[in-house]
C-alpha cells in the first residue's frame, strides 16, 4: 500500500453498518454455522459457503470504507478519482444569492449574518454562534463558530463539510460568499471545534480578491459570473484551492 493511500485511509471516519445490514451478515454467518454442524460430511459445500460469506463481508466493508456509510455520498475515493468534483457539485447546488436585501448586508446586521451562518452556508448544521468586531478603529470582521459532533441531523456532504477532504473547499466557498454579499468586513475567522480538536482559519477580503483577481462584490448581482469564476475556474481547480489553503491555514491545534 502506498504511503499516500495509507495517509488518506487514516483520515477516514470509522465505517458504520445499518442495522438491517448487520442482520444480513449475522444471518449469513448463522446459516453457515448451521450448515457446518449438520453437514460435516460435505466439506466442499461448507468451504463454498464460507467463501461466499467472506467475499460478501469484504466487499461490503470495502464499499462502506470508501463511501462513508451505505447510501451516503462518498467521503473519499481512490487516488485516481477526482472526489473533490462531487463536493463542488454539492456546493454549486447551494443558493447563496437573493437571501437578504442588499441594503441589510453589512457588518452589524446580526439577522443577515446569522441567516448565512446558520441557514445558508456549508456548516450550518454545526453553527455555534458568532462574534462581530464592529469597532471602526480596528479591522471589521466576524468570527463564525462551529462545533462538530456526532449529534447532528446532517446527511451526506452536509455532514462532512469540515472533513479533511472537503475543508479547503468549504473555507474558500464560505469566505467568498461572506465577502461577496456583505459590503463591509475586512476579515472572517472560522473557529471550528472538530470533535474536540480546535481549528482556526482567518481569511481577509484582500486574500479573497487576490484569489479571483477582482472585487468579489461583482458576484453579488451576477449569478453567471459567480458560477464561472467561483465554481468553475476556482473551486473546480484542485491545485488552486489547495495552494490557497496552504497560504491561509493555521497549524492544527493552535
DOLUMDREN-822522 format. One record per residue (C-alpha): x negated, y, z. Coordinates in pm, whole numbers, padded with zeros to 5 digits, always signed. Example, Ala and Ser with C-alpha at 12.3 -4.5 7.8 and 13.67 -1.06 7.14 Angstrom:
// residues 2
-01230-00450+00780-01367-00106+00714
***
This chain:
// residues 254
+00000+00000+00000-00138+00343-00095-00210+00599+00173+00037+00842+00011+00323+00591+00016+00235+00487+00370+00245+00853+00476+00588+00902+00319+00725+00587+00480+00612+00708+00824+00827+01024+00785+01144+00832+00709+01413+00810+00981+01488+00462+01105+01739+00289+00877+02086+00224+01008+02329-00053+00917+02703-00012+00910+02896-00242+01142+03052-00432+00852+02706-00491+00702+02584-00625+01036+02883-00861+01037+02799-00986+00687+02438-01058+00783+02544-01221+01109+02799-01440+00932+02545-01546+00670+02294-01642+00937+02558-01833+01138+02665-02023+00826+02303-02113+00766+02261-02242+01123+02579-02445+01090+02452-02595+00766+02121-02668+00934+02278-02855+01229+02530-03062+01033+02338-03133+00718+01986-03208+00832+01970-03472+00560+01995-03202+00292+01660-03020+00317+01686-02879-00034+02026-02723+00036+01902-02587+00368+01597-02429+00203+01811-02272-00067+02047-02123+00192+01759-01983+00397+01603-01834+00085+01934-01670-00014+01981-01514+00331+01622-01393+00340+01636-01238-00006+01967-01066+00074+01835-00924+00402+01511-00799+00245+01695-00641-00049+01942-00467+00182+01668-00336+00410+01472-00204+00113+01780-00027-00023+01856+00141+00310+01493+00232+00368+01486+00442+00055+01840+00580+00071+01871+00661+00443+02190+00459+00504+02450+00289+00291+02644+00528+00071+02444+00840+00163+02224+01046-00066+01861+00928-00070+01617+01074+00182+01308+00975-00007+01209+00790-00319+00928+00605-00489+00631+00830-00574+00708+00824-00946+01060+00963-00897+01144+01331-00852+01354+01317-00537+01349+01694-00489+01557+01740-00807+01853+01571-00636+01822+01808-00342+01803+02110-00573+02128+01994-00732+02283+01995-00385+02155+02348-00322+02288+02459-00659+02636+02346-00552+02640+02593-00260+02838+02907-00337+02631+03191-00194+02797+03466-00397+03107+03666-00304+03102+03552+00058+03113+03902+00209+03179+04257+00093+02864+04427-00032+02921+04728+00197+02910+04497+00500+02591+04316+00406+02336+04480+00632+02140+04409+00948+02359+04474+01247+02674+04322+01099+02696+04012+01317+03004+03883+01139+02846+03883+00794+02518+03736+00915+02697+03479+01127+02902+03361+00831+02595+03296+00617+02412+03136+00909+02691+02913+01037+02919+02858+00737+02733+02902+00408+02360+02832+00409+02198+02486+00438+02151+02407+00807+02493+02544+00903+02574+02224+01094+02273+02288+01317+02318+02665+01359+02237+02754+01719+02271+03131+01739+02070+03420+01605+01888+03730+01724+01871+04065+01545+01592+04318+01550+01753+04648+01453+01512+04897+01610+01424+05127+01321+01083+05195+01473+00990+04830+01413+01034+04596+01115+01400+04497+01099+01489+04132+01074+01669+03832+01209+01583+03512+01395+01803+03222+01286+01804+02939+01540+01875+02574+01459+01893+02269+01684+01873+01936+01503+02019+01638+01688+02196+01314+01601+02521+01465+01729+02642+01621+01405+02925+01578+01159+02693+01650+00866+02654+01382+00599+02404+01311+00321+02189+01606+00219+02371+01833+00464+02234+01617+00746+01880+01608+00608+01822+01977+00524+01529+02000+00768+01381+01660+00687+01020+01685+00571+01129+01601+00215+01372+01893+00199+01229+02155+00434+01032+02367+00179+01340+02400-00042+01572+02477+00249+01347+02752+00383+01291+02907+00039+01660+02892-00053+01781+03041+00275+01528+03323+00279+01607+03407-00082+01979+03424-00006+01918+03637+00301+01712+03899+00117+01941+03886-00188+02269+03957-00017+02159+04178+00274+02033+04523+00183+01832+04577+00499+01588+04347+00670+01213+04313+00635+01176+03956+00758+01364+03643+00854+01241+03386+01105+01373+03032+01115+01342+02882+01464+01405+02509+01432+01431+02262+01716+01387+01936+01523+01474+01656+01763+01284+01838+02038+00992+01946+01818+00966+02323+01779+00903+02466+01434+00895+02832+01333+00868+02989+00989+00866+03363+00918+00913+03498+00567+00903+03864+00467+01100+04036+00196+00773+04117+00022+00674+03748+00011+01007+03652-00143+00992+03929-00401+00636+03831-00490+00760+03475-00542+01013+03590-00803+00827+03894-00928+01128+04121-00885+01367+04287-00641+01579+03990-00538+01882+04212-00472+01926+04191-00851+02053+03835-00798+02350+03953-00590+02566+04065-00881+02435+03827-01144+02509+03457-01094+02341+03364-01420+02020+03537-01315+02034+03360-00977+02071+03023-01147+01792+03091-01395+01534+03248-01164+01610+03083-00830+01747+02740-00913+01573+02660-01242+01244+02847-01261+01160+02829-00890+01332+02553-00693+01300+02301-00975+00927+02370-00984+00792+02140-00712+00437+02275-00724+00556+02634-00699+00772+02562-00395+00504+02359-00217+00238+02625-00280+00469+02893-00146+00546+02688+00164+00177+02642+00238+00131+03016+00239+00403+03093+00491+00436+02792+00719+00302+02784+01072+00150+02460+01204+00400+02230+01371+00419+02264+01746+00315+02629+01760
***
